Amino acid sequence: MKNYQKLEKHFIKISKFNHLAAICSWDQAAMMPSGGNTARSEAMAELALHVHQLQSQPELADLYAAAETEALSADQKSSLREMKRVWMNDKIIPADMVEAASLAGSKCEHAWRTQRGENDWAGFAENFAEVVSLSQQEAQIRAGHSSVSNQTNYDAMLNLYEPGTTTASLDTLFADVKTWLPTMVAEIAQKQKSEKAIGFGDNFPIEAQKQLGQKTMKLLGFDFDHGRLDVSVHPFCGGVPSDVRITTRYDETEFVSAMMGVVHETGHACYEQGLPKNLSGLPAGEARSMGIHESQSLFFEMQLGRSQEFLALVSPLLSELFGTNQTAAFGAENLFKAYTRVEPGYIRVDADEVTYPAHIILRYEIERDLMNGNIGYKDVPDIWAQKMQDYLGLDTKGNYKNGCIQDIHWTMGAFGYFPSYTLGAMYAAQFKASMLKTVDVNAAISSGDLSPIFDWLRSNIWQKASLYGTDDLVTQATGEPLNAAHFKAHLQARYL
Amino acid sequence: MKNYQKLEKHFIKISKFNHLAAICSWDQAAMMPSGGNTARSEAMAELALHVHQLQSQPELADLYAAAETEALSADQKSSLREMKRVWMNDKIIPADMVEAASLAGSKCEHAWRTQRGENDWAGFAENFAEVVSLSQQEAQIRAGHSSVSNQTNYDAMLNLYEPGTTTASLDTLFADVKTWLPTMVAEIAQKQKSEKAIGFGDNFPIEAQKQLGQKTMKLLGFDFDHGRLDVSVHPFCGGVPSDVRITTRYDETEFVSAMMGVVHETGHACYEQGLPKNLSGLPAGEARSMGIHESQSLFFEMQLGRSQEFLALVSPLLSELFGTNQTAAFGAENLFKAYTRVEPGYIRVDADEVTYPAHIILRYEIERDLMNGNIGYKDVPDIWAQKMQDYLGLDTKGNYKNGCIQDIHWTMGAFGYFPSYTLGAMYAAQFKASMLKTVDVNAAISSGDLSPIFDWLRSNIWQKASLYGTDDLVTQATGEPLNAAHFKAHLQARYL
């Protein structure tokens, strides 16, 4: 066996343990009774340690060195690069730091669940200090081991979620958005003053909403032989490519959020289901990055789901499932109004697609400065309040619960993740613009057979998995690397 | 750290991997879409290999030797004995034989799923030959390593499921049953000729049956903070003590099977939920044996569930959930008639508690002779047909599907498991007889507060886990080792 094949075998073995972790993690969120949590968390931690050990074995160094001299196909070279990336990311962090960070993150996240409701910044800050400190240490180690010279600490963290993306590129990208976004939000608000949607009723039985979700998933090409829809407090897409588990949450008084949440998660799911089978179990066969993953969920949600053509497909389902006494409200035009309402708000996860980037830019600027040591964790609330005022004209002073402690990411030390959301929205708009050159997207949606759209995504994104870097992937698909002009044009076309 | 503590730590680590295996295995049966099966089976096999490696490490030999010289409490001595038993059971079988047996079992079981429906003994026999041969080899190795001199091959297999039970004791036990069972069945048939139950309707919505199951589980003390009820093709009790997963299957045309199936699995579940927390993760903290496990499910099903007092608790639930137009059929007395109908039949899992032992004795005699090499796998159908005629007066010649290939156990090489069912029924009757000395069982059931019953089981069985051998456990609880007279007396009292 070639050394390259030995590495493949090792990573396929790791993927089997990751399979079990993914299913047990889904179970923990969607099925497990609360009394099972302690033992489950301990079992998951043991498994994580085992995977970390397998993934960071120092003796793999020789295999990498030998494999790099072997005659490999282009795909194998990519595969080798990705295996090495995973190994390096794990290997450079000492096991006791992994454990300390995991413990500090669990502690902070667990306490946050109640502290958030109690608007308790002071209590939160006590745990947060340790999380920030450990993440800074981790970032420093990662930056020190980087092949890029003078990499900043934040760049090193960013690379975990968006390999190849840099602070320099994000600074430029977001600086541009900040020049036009506030004006655009104001203009849309003005325009929408006279465009109120008709309100919906307040009785939407959960069983009917579940059927709506499943019918919508079928429209969107979800393969139910390789996945499920369930319920959890925080919706997510989990499981494994052969068995993708998405979740949503239902509120009997409204269907709007759950329905679009399902569309969003279905985008993540179709990416996973569409990954190439011949690279199954290898890092090169996994999704490219968090930003590209989000580009698929946001393509489904924003480019497809909130289009008037797609809402026209959903419209008759609503009458079928919820009764025929709201025909006007359930009309495609009214649904479109409801699903494209723009309004600055406190909460990121509830934000519309126009104000959403402001939430991200704010978080990006804070986490960047935190990781690079330019601000301290104590500075976060004031900076947050100031930026909220600047970018969205909202006052969050003292309102921590709807301010700087609203998200789960930082509690667990996931600094560098937030930009993925807006990168995803931008990639989605760029993919749509490129797709339009060969696919009549609106006609496909209106016909109810969206397969030409999925075929484009499958061959340009899903099947390419991690064989290419993000820039290469995007350039192959659209002829250019990330270009935020497509996102701006999309917002202008839809909202102005 | 003492060597004993090092062993504890090692086994607690193993239990964490077993936790994940239990949850993923439940998921596979209750949640997983069929397309996920290949990847899941591969992941489970990788985990099983990992557990086998941890459990059979030769280097543990030194730890055992050293631990045996340490000052240990009585419980620690039991714990050490059980750790060593698990280790020995795994260590003596070479990894390639474990793999070969697992592959042969999977192949035979998978093909059996369709062969059974097609009554295809010839096709089944092709795979079965290999399963029997590998099991015989395994049995021979186990017998050769036994500390008991001249242990038969079958005894060695029996020890996996019923440590301490021997062919000699089972031969005596079952020979006695065979002297009185056929007469008893005939007498009951005569008596029940004039005792037909009123038939039930044929429309029992699944949602209502599910609620019936959950209400029944609550009556029986199931802790929903540490467990769930779901659906699978073959009902089972899985999961872990902190999170017990039971399943049932629903048929909209009748509620009788699902309801009593839930009672049965709840017995298994309450045993698991009642195991001692301070021994959590250690072999000594696990259920004593398959027979004792079955004694708890059968205590719930036969001693409690099919009593007229318990059925009187269920009766109002039926009217509440399925409507009030079957009041006579739903009456406790009629339910009792329906749930105590005795009739010889082909299928073990559908058998009543009186004819059930005949199904077990037949299987016991065949698997004993197979493992000891006194008969060959080709002889099974003829011997089966002959014994079915002798014990239950039924002709199964050529009817393999309702005969010798009806069960899953042998397909996977689980020779030695079947006696557990009847041992369980006997232990259950013995526990009940002993419990009656201090607990007014019928009064407790009638009051709707069954806790005195569960208290007895908790302190005498559940909390003792595997601290004692089966004989000691039973003697401590009832003053004597297994005594089948209690089972016979129970049948006589209920049916004659």
Interface residues (C-beta under 8 A of the other chain):
Chain A: K13 K16 F17 H19 L20 A21 I23 C24 D27 M31 M32 P33 S34 G35 G36 T38 A39 R40 E42 A43 M44 E46 L47 H50 D223 F224 D225 H226 G227 R228 V240 S242 D243 S280
Chain B: K13 K16 F17 H19 L20 A21 I23 C24 D27 M31 M32 P33 S34 G35 G36 T38 A39 R40 E42 A43 M44 E46 L47 H50 D223 F224 D225 H226 G227 R228 V240 S242 D243 S280
